[in-house]
Each structure stands twice: as structure tokens, then as C-alpha cells.
């Protein structure tokens, strides 16, 4: 997450004065808490966008993404995605006479000549030739690739975390104590 601070009016002057009055260590802790608070809000928005963009369940999105929270030593908040392409078993596949119907990328699609194999986690496969074997597994979206495109990227870029305002609120709490 990149933070852009603009020197508007006396904001920077007030922030520096507040830092001097509470001490550098307390101000660093307050800034870390502010980063975590605002980062959590952005993470929620990105996960919601990924859910709509990929059509995957929330539990799957949550397990495939992780965050590295800000700490006193590392003042950054990172959202990471891991994993490979997801099998069609994650997207409500249904077997029909023409093949398989599933809902990757949030819309129903027909996969002609495909078939479901229940013993292989209900994944969809397609034959590579006229013979019975070999067969090839069919895949849907990959969370890491989807995270950096379309709606998820737009949400991440549009989110304007109010880190400075939250940091000032955290420092104000310290000054009142």
C-alpha cells in the first residue's frame, strides 16, 4: 500500500507537534495501528471484489489471501494472494447431456464434451482425443492473477485509506490519556 501525504494547510505541522508531544515510539505505534485499521478496510473491499469477479466462495478467497500487518519495526501493510488456477469443482459444476455447466468468473458457462469425475473431487475433465484416456482437467480463475486485474484492481486503486486521519485519531487518544 502506498501512502501519499499532501501538505494541506497546517496538517503536517499539527501532526509533527503531536508526535513531539507523545514521543516518537508512541507515535510509531499509533501510526502502525492506523495502517492496520485502514489496511483491514481495503482488504475487505478487495476480497469482496474478488468474490464477485471470480465467482469463488468467500471461504476460498479468505484462505487464498493473507495479510502481513504493520508492526513497530515494519510500517507497511501487505495483501498477498497465493494459489494456482482453481478447478471447476469450486464453481457449482453440473453434468448435462452436452457436457458441464459451471459458474467461473461469476457467470454460467457451458463446457461442451466435458464430464465430472466424482472420485476426483467432482472436477470437470475433457478427453484429449477419441480414446478413453488421456483426459485433461479444466480450470477456472486463479486468485493471484485476478487480484491484479479488473474489479479487484479498481477497488484497490479507488480505496483512499484515511491513514493520516486515523493516525491523528490514535495520537489524540494518547494525548488524552
N, C-alpha and C positions, 0 to 999 in steps of 0.2 A: 504494500500500500504506500503510495507516495502522498506526502502531505505538502500542500502549497500554502504557505503563510503569506498573507498580504498585510502590509503595514497600513492599516486603516485607522485614521485619526490617532488616538493615543493608546490603542490596544496593546502594542508591543511595550510601550512604556509602563503601562499598568501591570502587564504580565511580568516584566523584569522586576518591578518593585515588589510584587507579590512573592516572587522567587527569593529575593533577598530577605524578605521578612520571615519566611518559613524555613529557609535553609535549602541548600542545593540537593541534599539527599531526599528530603521530604518532597521537594518539587519534582524530582525524578520519579519517585514512587507515584505521585499524583498523576504525572504525565503517562506513566505506564498503565495505570488504572484507566485513564481516559482512552488510551489507544485500545485496550482490551474491550472496553464498553462499546466504543464506536465500531471496532472491528467485528464484534459479535453481531451488530446490526447489519453490517454489509454481508457477512457470511450467511445470515438468514435470507437475505434478499437473493444472493447468488444461488443458494440451494433451492429456493422456490422457483427461480428461473430455470435451473437445470431440470427440475421435476417436470415443468411444462414443456421444455424444449426436447427432452429425451423420451418422456413418457414412462420413465422408470419410477418405481415406488420410492417414497421418502426414506425408508429404512436403508435401501440400497444406496441412495445418494449420500446419506449420512455416513454409511460405512466406507464409501469410496473417497470421501473428502475428509481432510483433517486440518486442524489449525495449529499453528505454532504461536502461542500467545507471547505478548510482550512481557519482559521481565526487567528488573533493575539493571541488569548487565546488557540486555539486548532490547533496545527500544524500537522494535518492529513487530508487526502482526502479519502473519503469512497464512494464506489459504492454499492448501495443496490438494491436488486430486491424483489418485493413483488407479491402476487397474487397466485392463485390456478391453477389447471390444466385448460387449455383453451378448450372450446367446439369446435367441428369440424366446427362450423359456421365461424370461423376465417380463415379457410383454404380452401376456394373456394369449398364447397361441391356441388356435382351434383348427382341428382337422376337418377338411371338406373333401368332396369328390375331386375338385380341381387342384387341391393342394392344401396349403396352410394359410390361414389369415391370422395376423398378429398386429400389434399396435406400437411398433417402434416409432420414435420421433413424434409421438403424440397423435398419430392418425392411423386408422386401419389401412392395412396394405395386404394385397394378395400376393402370395408366393407360389406361382404355378409349379406343379410337379414336385413340390416339397412334401415331406411327411414328418410326423412326430414319432420319436422313439421314447417311450415311457421309461425304459430301463436306463436311458442316458439322460436323466434329469428333465425329461419332456422337452428336449431340444429339437429344433427343426433341422432336417438334413435334406440334401438333394443328391441324386445319383450323378456321378461324373461321366458315365457312359451308358450304354444299353445294358450292360451286365448288372447283376445284383450288387456287386461291390466293385470299386470303392465308392464310398459316399463322402460328402463334404458337409461340414457343419455350417449353418447360416448364422450370421451375426447382425446385431443392431449397432447402436451408437457406442462410443467409448467416452466415459465421463471426462477424462483429461482433455480430449480433443474438443468436446462440446463446451467445456468450461471457457475456452478462449475464442469462442465464435458466437455469432448471432445474439440471441436474447441475453444469455448469461454475461457476455462481454459488455453489452449495452447497459445492463443493470449495474455492473461493477464500475463502469466509467461514469454513469449518471449519479451514482451514490456520492454525495458530498458529505463525507463524515465531518461532524462538528467537533473535531478533536480539540481544537483550541478552546471552544466554549466549554466543553466537558472538563478540560484541564483547569480552566479558571474556576469552574464549579467545585472541583476537587480541592483546589488550593484554598478557595473560600471556606470550605468545610474545615480545613486545617487551621485557618486563621481564627475561626470562631471557637475552636476548642481550646 
